[in-house]
């Protein structure tokens, strides 16, 4: 068992498996920080627009792999995990069969390319059913519907650039981005009122219920 563990960890540190291993480590740290409330869940939901002459809006990066409408954090996490699952055994069974040197580097690059392509296909298959869930959730909890509702702050503080809160919807609950442009005492566990929705930042302006 000890030898097997050593072989496994050695594989993780061998090219090309070390590449997705690093990405997976970043993903794990990201989700730990999200759970602890140190980061917004949408912190990596950036505009990955690719100009393909498809109208004024262009085309979103997520459309390229066929999963529009899902949070980037979820899609990219699944993609990196499937990339890792494909690359690690491929490194062990294929890359090590070649002599060290340029041949192994070329084989590693090929493995990386094939793993990311296959990983994207598997990701589409895994997360595509979630689109209906998020679509239904967005329909039931539109921005206008949540304005005037109360939420529970889940981060250590809330300011004009950072903040997150939980909204109890009678089900699994919602994680929302919240902001406040005025000094406040909002902290984890505080109850706040959502008074406005900003479409550009996809966040809610909140005010402390105690202050109100």
N, C-alpha and C positions, 0 to 999 in steps of 0.2 A: 504493500500500500504506500509506503514511504517513497519507493522508487517511482511508482505511478504518479504520485503527487509532484515529485520533482520533475518528471517528464512533462506533466501538464503545465507547470509554471514556467519551465524552460521554453515550452512552445509559445506561451503568451509573450515572452520577451524576444522571440525570434521573428525576423522579418519574413513574411509580411503581417503575421498575426499581431505584432506589436502595434500596428497602425490602428485597427479597430479597437484594440484593447485600451489605448489611450483615450479614444473617443468615448468608449463605454464608461471609463472612469469619470470623465467629465460629466456625462449624463447622470451617473449615480450621485455625484456631488450636487449637481443641479437639483435633482428631485429631493435630496435630503434637505437642502436649503429652502426649497418650496414648502416642504412639510413643516419645517421649523418656522416658517413665516419670514425668512430673511430675504426671499426673492419673490417677485410676482411670477405667476405661472406663465404669463405672456412675455416674459423678459426676452425670449428668443423669437417671438412672433414678429419678425421684421418683414419689411416689404422686399421680397425677393423677386422683383419684377424683371422679366426678360423681354426686351423690346423685339417682338416678332411681327411688327406691323399688323396687329390684330385689334385695331381701334385705339381709342384714347387711353383705355385702361391697360393695354398690353396684356400679358399673360402671367399669372402668378406661378412661381417655381413649383408649388405643390400641384398645379394642374399638369405639369410635365409628367409626374409619376401617377397621375390619375386619382388623386384624393383631395379635390377641392372641398372647402367648407369645414375642414378639421383644424384644430389648433396645431400650429407648427411644432410645439413642444411634444405633443403626443406622437405625431407622425414621424418626426426626426428621431425620437427615442426608439420607436419600433424599428425604424430603418437601420439605425446604428446597431441595435441588438441583433437583428437578423444578419446584418453584415458581419458581425462578430461570430455568430454561430456558424456561418458558412466558411469564414476565413480560417478559423482556428483548426478544425479538423483537416482542412485542405492543406494548411501549412505542415501539419504533422505527417500526413500520408503522402504528400506530393513533393513539397519543397525540399524536404530533407533527403529525398532520393537522389537529388542532383549534387554534384560536387560543389564545394564552396567556391565562390567567385562570381564572375559575370553571369554564368548560367543560372545560378540560384537567384540572382537579382532580377534577371529577366522573367524567370518563372514566378517570382514573387509579384512582380508588376502585373503579370497576366492573371494571377490568382486574385489580386486586388480588384482588377477590372471586372472579372467574372463575378466575384462575390458581391460587388456593389450593384451590378445589373440584376443578378438573381435576388439580392436582398430587396431591391426596389419592387420587383414583381411580387415577392412574398409579402412585403409591407402593404401593397395595394390590396392583396387578397385578405389580409388580416384586418385592416382598418376600414375598408370600404363599407362593411355593414354598420359601422359606427356613425356614418354620415346621417342616417335616418334618425338616430338617437339625438345627435346634436341639432339636427334640423327641427325635430319635434320640440326639443328643449328651448331652442331660440324662438319658436313660434309661441310657446306657452309663456315664456318669460322675456317678452320684448323689452327694449329699453324704456319705452313709455310706460309699460306696465309696472316696472320696478321703481320708477320715480315716486317718492312719497312713502316707500317702504323702509323698514328698519333693517339693519344688518349688524353683525358682530365683527369688530375689527380683529384681524388675525395676525397683524404684524406689530412690531414693537412701536411703531410710530406711523403717522400719516402726514405727508406734506404735499407740495404741488407736483412732485416728481415720482413719488413712491407711496404705495399703500395697498393693502389687500383686505378683503372682508369676506365673511361667510353669510349667505342668505339661506334661511331655512324655508324650503319650498314644499315641505311635507313629504319629500322623497329623500334622495341622496344629498340634496343641498347644492348650492351654487357657490363657486369661488369667483369673486368679483374684484376688479381693479378699482380702487377708490383714490381720490385726491382731495386735498384741501389747500386753498391758497392763503388761508389766514392761520395765524398761530393757534394751536389747540393742544389739548391734553389727551387726545385720542391715543390709546395704546391697546395692546392685546386684551380682549375681553370687553372693551368699551362698546356700548350700543350707540349707533349713529344713524342719522336719517339721510337717505339718498335724495338730494334735492334737485339734481340736474344730471343729464347724461351728455358726455362729450363724444361725438361720433369719430372725431379725429384720433383721439387717444384711446377710445373704447373703454372709458372709465367713468365713474360716477363721482360727482362732487358731493361731499358728505359734510354734515355738521353734527357735533356732539349733542345727543339728546339731553344730557345733563345741562349743557349750556343753554339749549333752547328752553 
